[in-house]
Amino acid sequence: MKRLAIVLALVLVLTATVVLFTACKDKYDLTYACWNLGTETEPTVEEYMLQAFEEAHDVKIKRMNYPVGYDDAIKAAIARGDAPDVFMISNLNYVLVNEYGLDIKEFAEADSDWKKIPASLEESAHYKSGIYAIPFAMHMNGFFVNVDLLKKNNITLPSSDKFTYEWLISTFPQIKLVDSESKTRAVALNKEDSFLEWYPSAYNSDYGMFTWDGSQYHLDSEEFKAGIAQTKEIRHGHYSYDSLTADERTADFSGAEIADAFNQGQIAFRYGSTYEAPDMYNKVHNGFEIRFIGLPYVAGSTSEHKRTDSFSILIPDYTSIYKGTKDPELAFELAKWMGYGPEGIAKRIELAKSSTKDAEKVPNTLPMITDEATVEKFFAIFPIDGVEQMYDKLDKAVMEPTKIVPGYQGARWNATTGLSVTVMTDGGEQTVPNANMGQFLDACWNGISDVEYTQHATKCNELANKQYSNAVAKYGDTYK
């Protein structure tokens, strides 16, 4: 009996210890994973957004911040049974192929704000009959223009509905000097490598970036062949800063990096993203007028579905909800708050306005809902003209496919072609006997290799479409 009493006493002590330990452990209502919370001493706006959600909903959120090796870290967390409830995603394919995502269709359909998301952005979160992503951020890509530099070279900027490709390239040879007095050299463009991606959609409105039409690529089309040719022409005409030699950059541009050359007023057109706008404005404030003009349409298009107005490229970011979350409703509310929700956007504006850094006084994303009050509040503090006007034409925008099209990384960059090209490395020219798609396409326009794209267009198109079909095949019968 005495021994039994001792055993019972030990059991009671151990039980009390476990209960005490459990009580002392932090209890969380949700876990949120991302790569952009900053550090404890230098938190980002994302951390402040999480804190505001905790206060508003009286909940506690566990942070999983992985600035590097993000996808592998999420996979490892899920494998050990520590899956995040809400997590940022690098691309939708990652969620689909690993079967991590919850289909949030029922929550989206019941949410009135979801219906205000621009159609192209909303549709990109779908796969077949389900919705597996929630818009977290949205940016527009296109051209920022130094209006003063155009005027100094006697060039008049057209209205957006007259912003044609023909006008754009006609300006390139005219942009030579910052002004006639200083004799300081200027150049038309920052770099030309994006032209082959968006030119086909400027010519044919059925095509998205890289000729993707929603189900297949058209890299054997006349539009894409023309895009390669246009990119090559710009490169060989030395109309871009990227095409200048190191000696030219040193002699005429103080050896500046590309972004700095634009900021100091020596580049007329800078292809870039709206997330760069606040920092860009801060660095050239009062130096010259900057305007965002998006991308031109090809007035000379003979396509049956020709484009007739300027447009932009939409760059999305998403979060996803883990399929095993215990509180999907709260998880959806958090994802909405961090992304497209009007209350969350209003909080981002409030946090940006209170920032001590000038370059951060604008939220780091465009509004993801076309709610009039939200849009008005956002653009009241946005520093660069033209962005709001292009935002008003979101129905004409083209989605950037990197984060939404299965197999796109292979189709655009990584798939090996079996073709030999010469590339430039730090050690000089080097022959690559089995170039990947990115290396091969670059070789077709950058002048290092003597490669004619038209001879290989069919093979490239077949290879790109195979990347998509192979990626989708990995889903099996999971998605209906």
C-alpha positions in Angstrom: 0.0 0.0 0.0 2.8 2.3 0.9 4.4 1.7 -2.5 1.1 2.3 -4.3 0.7 5.6 -2.4 4.1 6.7 -3.5 3.3 5.9 -7.1 0.1 7.8 -7.0 1.8 10.8 -5.5 4.4 10.7 -8.3 1.6 10.5 -10.8 -0.1 13.5 -9.3 3.1 15.5 -9.2 3.8 14.7 -12.9 0.2 15.5 -13.9 0.4 18.9 -12.1 3.8 19.6 -13.8 2.3 18.9 -17.2 -0.7 21.1 -16.5 1.5 23.9 -15.2 3.8 23.6 -18.2 0.8 23.6 -20.6 -0.6 26.7 -18.8 2.7 28.5 -19.2 3.0 27.8 -22.9 1.7 30.5 -25.2 -1.6 29.6 -26.7 -2.3 30.9 -30.2 -5.5 31.3 -32.1 -3.8 31.3 -35.5 -0.4 30.9 -37.0 0.8 33.2 -39.8 3.8 32.4 -42.0 5.6 34.9 -44.3 9.0 36.2 -45.3 8.5 39.9 -44.7 8.1 40.7 -41.0 11.5 42.3 -40.6 13.3 41.9 -37.3 12.4 42.5 -33.6 14.3 45.8 -33.7 13.2 46.8 -37.2 9.7 45.4 -37.8 8.0 46.0 -41.1 4.4 47.3 -41.7 3.4 43.6 -41.9 4.2 43.1 -38.2 2.2 46.2 -37.3 -0.7 44.9 -39.4 -0.7 41.6 -37.4 -0.6 43.5 -34.1 -3.6 45.6 -35.2 -5.5 42.5 -36.1 -4.7 40.9 -32.7 -6.0 44.0 -30.9 -9.2 44.3 -33.0 -10.2 40.6 -32.7 -8.7 39.9 -29.2 -6.7 37.0 -30.6 -3.1 35.9 -30.5 -1.1 35.1 -33.6 2.0 33.0 -33.8 4.5 34.3 -36.3 6.6 32.1 -38.6 9.0 34.5 -40.3 11.3 32.9 -42.9 13.2 35.5 -44.9 15.2 32.9 -46.7 14.4 29.3 -47.9 10.7 30.1 -47.5 9.1 27.3 -49.5 11.3 24.6 -47.9 10.6 26.0 -44.4 6.8 25.8 -45.0 7.1 22.3 -46.3 9.2 21.3 -43.2 6.7 23.0 -40.8 3.8 21.1 -42.3 5.7 17.8 -42.2 6.4 18.1 -38.5 2.7 18.9 -37.8 3.2 22.7 -37.3 1.4 23.9 -40.3 0.6 27.6 -40.5 -3.1 28.6 -40.7 -2.4 31.4 -43.1 0.7 31.7 -45.2 2.1 33.8 -48.0 2.8 31.8 -51.2 5.5 32.2 -53.8 3.2 30.8 -56.4 -0.1 29.0 -56.7 1.4 25.9 -58.2 3.3 25.3 -54.9 0.0 25.1 -53.0 -1.8 23.0 -55.6 0.9 20.4 -56.3 1.5 19.8 -52.5 -2.2 19.9 -51.7 -1.8 22.4 -49.0 -4.5 24.9 -49.8 -8.0 25.1 -48.5 -10.7 25.8 -51.1 -12.1 29.1 -49.8 -14.8 29.4 -52.4 -17.7 29.4 -49.8 -16.1 32.3 -47.8 -15.3 34.3 -51.0 -18.8 33.9 -52.3 -20.3 35.1 -49.0 -18.0 38.1 -48.8 -19.3 41.3 -50.4 -15.8 42.8 -50.6 -14.5 39.8 -52.6 -16.9 40.8 -55.4 -15.0 44.2 -55.6 -11.7 42.6 -56.5 -10.7 43.4 -60.1 -11.8 40.5 -62.4 -8.4 39.5 -63.7 -6.9 39.4 -60.1 -9.9 37.5 -58.7 -9.9 34.9 -61.5 -6.2 34.3 -61.0 -6.9 32.9 -57.5 -9.1 30.1 -59.0 -8.1 26.6 -60.2 -10.9 24.7 -61.9 -14.0 24.9 -59.6 -12.1 26.0 -56.4 -10.4 29.1 -55.1 -7.1 28.4 -53.3 -5.5 31.9 -52.9 -6.4 35.2 -51.4 -5.0 38.4 -53.0 -2.4 39.9 -50.6 -0.8 42.6 -52.8 -1.1 44.0 -56.3 1.3 46.1 -58.4 1.3 47.4 -62.0 4.2 47.2 -64.4 4.8 49.6 -67.2 6.8 52.6 -68.1 7.7 55.6 -65.8 8.7 58.6 -67.9 10.8 61.6 -67.2 8.4 64.2 -68.6 11.0 67.0 -68.4 13.6 65.0 -70.4 11.1 64.5 -73.2 10.3 68.2 -73.3 14.0 69.1 -73.4 14.3 66.8 -76.5 11.2 68.4 -78.1 9.0 65.3 -77.6 5.3 65.7 -76.6 3.9 63.0 -74.4 0.6 61.7 -75.9 -2.6 61.0 -74.0 -3.0 57.4 -72.8 -5.4 56.4 -75.6 -2.8 57.6 -78.1 0.2 56.0 -76.4 1.2 53.7 -79.3 4.2 51.5 -79.7 5.0 53.3 -83.0 5.2 56.6 -81.0 7.4 55.1 -78.3 10.1 53.6 -80.5 10.1 56.8 -82.7 11.3 58.7 -79.6 14.3 56.5 -78.9 16.7 58.0 -81.5 15.6 61.6 -80.5 16.7 61.3 -76.8 20.3 62.3 -76.8 20.9 65.1 -74.3 19.6 66.1 -70.8 19.5 69.6 -72.2 21.3 71.6 -74.9 23.3 73.7 -72.4 24.8 71.0 -70.2 25.6 68.7 -73.2 25.0 65.8 -70.7 24.2 62.6 -72.5 20.8 60.9 -72.1 19.5 57.6 -73.2 15.9 56.5 -74.0 15.4 53.3 -72.0 16.6 51.6 -68.8 16.6 48.0 -70.3 14.8 46.1 -73.1 14.5 42.5 -71.8 10.8 42.8 -71.0 9.7 43.8 -74.6 9.5 40.2 -75.9 7.2 39.3 -73.0 4.6 42.1 -73.4 4.9 43.1 -77.1 2.6 40.2 -78.3 -0.2 41.4 -75.9 0.3 45.0 -77.1 -0.4 43.7 -80.6 -3.1 41.0 -79.9 -5.5 41.5 -77.0 -6.1 37.7 -76.8 -2.5 37.2 -75.6 -1.3 37.7 -72.1 2.4 38.0 -71.0 4.7 35.7 -73.0 1.7 34.9 -75.3 -0.1 32.9 -72.6 -3.9 32.9 -73.4 -5.2 31.1 -70.4 -4.6 27.6 -71.7 -1.5 27.6 -73.9 1.4 29.6 -75.2 1.9 30.9 -78.8 5.7 31.2 -79.0 5.5 30.3 -82.7 3.2 33.2 -83.5 4.1 36.1 -85.6 3.5 38.4 -82.6 6.1 36.7 -80.5 8.6 36.5 -83.4 8.1 40.3 -83.8 8.6 40.8 -80.1 12.0 39.1 -80.3 12.9 41.2 -83.4 11.8 44.5 -81.7 13.9 43.6 -78.6 16.9 42.9 -80.8 16.5 46.2 -82.7 16.4 48.2 -79.5 19.5 46.4 -78.2 21.5 46.8 -81.3 20.5 50.5 -81.6 22.0 51.1 -78.2 18.8 52.8 -77.1 18.9 51.3 -73.6 21.3 52.0 -70.7 21.7 48.2 -70.3 23.2 48.1 -73.8 25.9 50.6 -73.1 29.5 49.6 -72.5 31.1 50.0 -69.1 33.3 52.8 -70.6 30.2 54.7 -71.9 28.6 54.5 -68.5 31.7 55.8 -66.8 32.3 58.6 -69.3 28.7 59.9 -69.7 26.8 58.6 -66.6 29.3 58.7 -63.8 29.2 54.9 -63.7 25.8 54.9 -62.2 23.6 51.9 -61.7 20.5 51.8 -63.9 18.1 53.0 -61.3 20.4 55.8 -60.3 20.9 56.9 -63.9 17.1 57.4 -64.1 17.0 59.2 -60.7 19.7 61.7 -61.9 17.6 62.5 -65.0 19.5 60.7 -67.8 17.0 58.0 -68.8 13.7 58.9 -70.4 11.7 55.7 -70.0 12.0 53.3 -67.0 10.2 50.0 -67.2 9.3 49.1 -63.6 6.7 48.5 -61.0 4.4 50.7 -59.0 5.9 49.3 -55.8 9.1 51.2 -56.7 7.2 54.5 -57.1 7.4 55.9 -53.5 11.2 55.4 -53.3 11.6 56.7 -56.9 9.6 59.8 -56.1 11.6 60.3 -52.8 14.9 60.2 -54.7 14.0 62.6 -57.5 11.5 64.8 -55.6 11.4 68.3 -57.4 14.2 67.1 -59.7 11.9 66.4 -62.6 8.3 65.3 -63.3 7.6 61.6 -63.3 4.6 60.1 -64.9 3.4 56.4 -65.1 2.1 55.7 -68.6 1.8 51.9 -68.6 2.5 50.0 -71.8 1.6 51.1 -75.4 -0.6 49.3 -77.9 0.5 48.6 -81.5 -1.5 50.9 -83.7 -0.4 49.1 -86.8 -1.7 45.7 -85.5 -3.5 43.7 -88.2 -4.8 41.2 -85.6 -8.5 40.5 -85.6 -8.3 41.1 -81.8 -6.0 44.1 -81.8 -5.6 46.3 -78.8 -6.7 49.9 -79.0 -5.6 51.5 -75.8 -2.6 51.5 -73.4 -2.6 48.9 -70.7 -0.5 47.6 -67.8 0.8 44.3 -66.4 -0.7 43.2 -63.0 1.8 41.7 -60.6 -0.1 39.7 -57.8 0.9 38.3 -54.4 -1.2 35.9 -52.5 -1.8 34.2 -49.2 -3.3 30.8 -48.8 -5.2 29.0 -45.9 -3.9 25.6 -44.9 -6.5 22.9 -45.6 -6.2 21.5 -42.1 -6.8 24.8 -40.2 -9.1 24.4 -37.2 -10.7 27.9 -37.6 -11.1 28.6 -41.3 -13.4 31.5 -40.7 -10.9 33.4 -38.5 -8.1 32.4 -40.9 -10.1 33.9 -43.8 -10.6 37.1 -41.8 -6.9 37.4 -41.2 -6.0 36.8 -44.9 -8.6 39.4 -45.9 -7.2 41.9 -43.4 -3.6 41.4 -44.6 -4.7 41.7 -48.2 -7.8 42.9 -50.1 -10.0 44.0 -47.2 -10.9 47.7 -47.0 -10.3 47.9 -43.3 -6.8 46.4 -43.7 -6.1 48.8 -46.6 -7.2 51.8 -44.5 -4.8 50.6 -41.7 -1.9 50.3 -44.2 -2.6 53.9 -45.3 -2.7 55.0 -41.6 0.6 53.2 -40.9 2.3 54.6 -44.0 1.3 58.2 -43.2 2.8 57.8 -39.7 6.1 56.4 -41.1 9.2 58.3 -40.3 10.7 57.3 -43.6 9.6 59.4 -46.6 9.9 56.5 -49.0 7.4 54.5 -46.9 4.7 57.1 -46.7 2.6 55.2 -49.3 1.3 51.6 -48.7 3.4 48.9 -50.4 0.5 47.7 -52.6 -2.2 49.1 -54.8 -5.8 48.7 -53.5 -7.1 45.2 -54.4 -10.7 46.3 -54.4 -12.4 48.9 -56.6 -14.3 50.3 -53.7 -14.6 54.1 -54.5 -13.9 55.4 -51.0 -10.8 53.1 -50.6 -9.4 54.0 -54.0 -9.9 57.7 -53.3 -8.2 57.5 -49.9 -5.2 55.6 -51.4 -4.5 57.9 -54.4 -4.9 61.0 -52.2 -1.4 60.2 -50.9 0.1 58.5 -53.9 3.0 60.7 -55.2 3.3 59.9 -58.9 0.8 60.9 -61.6 -0.6 58.5 -64.1 -0.9 55.5 -61.7 -4.5 56.3 -60.8 -5.4 56.7 -64.5 -4.0 53.3 -65.3 -5.6 51.8 -62.3 -8.9 53.0 -63.7 -8.2 50.7 -66.7 -7.6 47.5 -64.8 -10.1 45.7 -67.0 -7.6 46.1 -69.8 -4.6 44.9 -67.7 -2.7 41.7 -68.4 -1.8 39.3 -65.5 1.9 38.4 -65.0 1.9 34.6 -65.1 4.9 33.7 -62.8 2.8 33.1 -59.7 -0.3 31.7 -61.3 0.5 29.5 -64.3 1.7 26.0 -63.5 5.1 25.3 -65.0 5.7 28.9 -66.0 9.2 29.0 -64.5 10.2 26.2 -66.8 8.4 27.6 -69.9 10.0 31.0 -69.5 13.4 30.2 -68.0 14.4 26.8 -66.7 13.5 24.1 -69.3 16.5 23.0 -71.3 16.3 23.4 -75.0 19.1 21.1 -76.3 20.4 24.2 -78.3 23.9 25.6 -78.0 24.3 29.4 -77.4 27.0 31.7 -76.2 26.4 33.7 -73.0 28.4 36.4 -71.3 29.8 35.7 -67.9 32.0 37.6 -65.5 34.9 35.7 -67.1 33.9 36.5 -70.6 32.0 34.7 -73.3 31.1 31.1 -72.6 29.4 28.4 -74.8 26.4 26.6 -73.2 25.7 23.4 -75.1 22.3 22.8 -73.6 20.9 26.2 -72.9 17.8 26.7 -70.9 14.9 28.7 -72.3 15.9 32.0 -70.6 19.5 31.7 -71.9 18.3 30.8 -75.4 15.8 33.6 -75.7 18.3 36.1 -74.5 20.8 34.9 -77.1 18.2 35.6 -79.8 18.3 39.3 -79.1 21.3 40.4 -77.1 23.9 40.0 -80.0 26.3 37.7 -78.2 25.2 34.6 -80.2 24.3 34.4 -83.9 20.9 32.8 -83.3 17.8 33.2 -85.4 14.6 32.7 -83.3 12.3 31.9 -86.2 14.3 28.7 -87.0 13.5 27.4 -83.5 10.0 28.9 -82.8 8.1 25.7 -83.2 10.4 23.8 -80.8 10.3 26.5 -78.2 6.5 26.6 -78.3 6.2 22.9 -77.9 8.6 22.9 -75.0 6.8 25.7 -73.2 3.4 24.1 -73.6 4.9 20.8 -72.4 6.0 22.5 -69.1 2.4 23.5 -68.5 0.9 20.1 -69.2 3.5 18.3 -67.2 2.9 20.6 -64.2 -0.9 20.1 -64.3 -0.4 16.3 -64.7 1.2 16.3 -61.2 -2.2 17.3 -59.7 -3.7 14.0 -60.9 -7.4 13.9 -60.1 -7.2 16.1 -57.0 -9.0 19.1 -58.4 -12.3 19.0 -60.3 
